[in-house]
């Protein structure tokens, strides 16, 4: 039996948080605000990581967060 690839826990968390942030803001304030909040959260978290001694900047974390926001948008319009 073929196994499906697993998503790293950190990346899965970024996806879920991106989805949740977009959904919460879009539901309350509209799609544009939801997208802006997701974008700000993705880049803000990585900016924090960049200046934190125990973390590092990761473009893939940003991508996974934004993918969660995109998924929420597609669910919302579908």
VENLIN-V929944 format. One record per backbone hydrogen bond with DSSP energy under -0.5 kcal/mol. CO is the residue of the C=O (numbers start at 1). NH is the residue of the N-H. E is the energy in kcal/mol with one decimal. If there is no record, write none. Layout:
co->(CO CO)
nh->(NH NH)
e->(E E)
//
This chain:
co->(8 9 10 11 12 13 14 15 16 17 18 19 20 21 22 23 24 25 25 26 30 31 32 33 34 35 36 37 38 39 40 41 42 43 44 45 46 47 48 52 58 59 60 61 62 63 64 65 66 67 68 69 70 71 72 73 74)
nh->(12 13 14 15 16 17 18 19 20 21 22 23 24 25 26 27 28 29 30 30 34 35 36 37 38 39 40 41 42 43 44 45 46 47 48 49 50 51 52 55 62 63 64 65 66 67 68 69 70 71 72 73 74 75 76 77 78)
e->(-2.5 -2.3 -2.1 -2.2 -2.4 -2.7 -2.5 -2.4 -2.7 -2.8 -2.3 -2.6 -2.6 -2.2 -3.1 -2.5 -1.8 -3.6 -0.6 -1.5 -2.2 -2.7 -2.4 -2.6 -2.2 -2.5 -2.8 -2.5 -2.5 -2.4 -2.7 -2.4 -1.4 -2.2 -2.4 -2.4 -2.2 -1.4 -0.9 -1.4 -1.3 -2.4 -2.7 -2.1 -2.6 -2.4 -1.7 -1.7 -2.5 -2.6 -2.2 -2.2 -2.6 -2.3 -2.5 -2.3 -1.2)
//
